[in-house]
């Protein structure tokens, strides 16, 4: 059985997401209204379907198309992105590396995923892209640029350790 995040770890995830949203929004100069256009939610292992579970990534980014039917007006459609966290992979990495902490690792992971979402929302990259490696390289670089000045214990370790490491995969 795969290990899921505990209640206290879920609290840490919330803190990490707040930091990642703030830093990513500042980097891209997004207002609160602009953030609302980049719709996303987070799932942890406890709520993932079998097809959303990976043995080689900290997070998968999935996309669905949502719609709102307002009667007479044509249906409005929008993309909703799901950051599917791989609790078991993250917790395994933490248990293998005593210098790695959950908060900075998740700040990096969430920031990485949010950069993808912003790039897709701004049409800087297509979700159905062919060259995943090139996009990952760009996103890792942006993530580093966003987080390099953040004062957070052990974040420098994460930046050094995972700068060139693939932590996200995008499902088509």
C-alpha positions in Angstrom: 0.0 0.0 0.0 1.3 3.5 -0.9 1.9 5.9 1.9 -0.3 9.1 2.0 0.4 12.5 3.6 -0.5 12.9 7.2 -2.7 15.7 8.5 0.3 17.7 9.6 2.0 17.1 6.2 -1.2 18.4 4.5 -1.0 21.6 6.5 2.6 22.0 5.3 1.3 21.5 1.7 -1.1 24.4 2.2 1.7 26.6 3.4 3.9 25.6 0.5 1.2 26.3 -2.0 0.6 29.8 -0.5 4.4 30.6 -0.9 4.5 29.2 -4.4 1.4 31.1 -5.5 2.8 34.3 -4.0 6.2 34.0 -5.6 4.9 32.8 -9.0 2.3 35.6 -9.1 4.9 38.2 -8.2 7.3 36.9 -10.9 4.6 37.0 -13.6 3.0 40.2 -12.1 -0.4 38.6 -11.7 -3.2 40.3 -9.8 -5.7 38.3 -7.8 -8.1 38.6 -10.7 -5.5 37.3 -13.2 -4.7 34.4 -10.9 -8.4 33.4 -11.0 -8.1 32.9 -14.8 -5.5 30.2 -14.2 -7.9 27.6 -12.7 -6.3 24.7 -10.9 -6.7 22.4 -7.9 -4.5 20.0 -6.0 -5.1 16.3 -5.4 -3.2 14.1 -3.1 -2.8 10.3 -3.4 -5.9 9.7 -1.3 -8.1 11.2 -4.1 -6.1 10.1 -7.2 -7.5 7.6 -9.7 -5.3 4.7 -10.8 -4.3 6.5 -14.1 -3.1 9.5 -12.1 -0.6 7.6 -10.0 3.1 7.6 -11.1 6.2 5.9 -9.9 8.6 8.4 -11.5 7.3 11.9 -10.7 6.5 14.1 -7.7 3.5 15.5 -9.5 1.4 14.9 -12.6 -0.4 17.8 -14.3 -3.7 16.9 -15.8 -6.2 19.1 -17.6 -9.9 18.9 -17.9 -12.3 21.2 -19.7 -15.2 22.6 -17.6 -18.3 24.4 -18.8 -21.1 26.5 -17.4 -24.4 26.5 -19.2 -26.2 29.8 -18.5 -29.4 29.0 -20.4 -29.7 31.4 -23.4 -26.0 32.4 -23.5 -23.7 29.9 -25.3 -21.9 27.6 -22.9 -18.7 29.1 -21.5 -15.8 26.7 -21.4 -12.4 26.8 -19.5 -9.5 24.6 -18.7 -9.1 23.3 -15.2 -5.6 21.9 -14.3 -5.1 19.3 -11.6 -1.8 19.1 -9.8 -1.8 15.4 -8.8 0.7 15.0 -6.0 2.4 11.7 -5.7 2.6 11.4 -1.9 4.4 8.1 -1.9 7.2 9.4 -4.2 7.6 12.6 -2.2 7.6 10.8 1.2 10.1 8.3 -0.2 12.5 11.0 -1.3 12.2 12.7 2.1 13.0 9.4 3.9 16.1 8.8 1.6 17.6 12.2 2.0 18.0 13.7 5.6 18.8 17.1 4.1 15.5 17.3 2.3 12.5 18.9 4.0 8.8 18.8 3.0 8.2 22.6 2.9 11.0 23.6 0.6 10.5 20.6 -1.6 6.8 21.3 -2.0 7.4 25.0 -2.6 9.6 24.0 -5.5 7.2 21.4 -6.8 4.1 23.7 -6.6 6.1 26.6 -8.2 7.1 24.3 -11.0 3.6 23.2 -11.7 2.2 26.8 -11.4 4.8 27.9 -14.0 3.4 25.2 -16.4 -0.1 26.4 -15.7 0.7 30.1 -16.3 2.6 29.2 -19.5 -0.4 27.2 -20.8 -2.8 29.9 -19.8 -0.8 32.5 -21.6 -0.4 30.3 -24.7 3.4 30.3 -24.3 3.2 26.6 -24.6 0.6 24.1 -25.7 -0.6 21.5 -23.2 -0.4 18.9 -26.0 3.2 19.7 -26.8 5.6 17.4 -28.6 8.9 18.4 -27.0 8.4 17.7 -23.3 12.2 17.9 -22.5 12.5 21.4 -23.9 9.4 22.6 -21.9 10.7 21.0 -18.7 14.1 22.7 -19.1 12.3 26.1 -19.6 10.1 25.5 -16.5 13.0 24.3 -14.3 14.9 27.5 -15.3 11.8 29.7 -14.5 11.2 27.9 -11.2 14.8 28.5 -10.2 14.5 32.2 -11.2 11.4 32.6 -9.1 12.7 30.9 -6.0 16.4 31.8 -5.9 16.0 34.8 -3.6 13.5 33.2 -1.2 14.7 33.0 2.4 13.4 29.6 3.4 15.5 27.0 5.3 16.7 24.2 3.0 15.3 25.8 -0.2 18.8 26.4 -1.5 19.5 22.6 -1.0 16.4 21.8 -3.1 17.3 24.3 -5.8 20.8 22.8 -6.0 19.6 19.2 -5.8 16.6 19.4 -8.1 17.4 22.1 -10.6 18.2 19.6 -13.4 15.8 16.9 -12.1 12.5 16.1 -13.7 9.8 16.4 -11.1 6.8 16.8 -13.4 5.2 15.0 -16.2 2.3 16.2 -18.2 -0.4 13.7 -19.3 -2.1 14.1 -22.6 
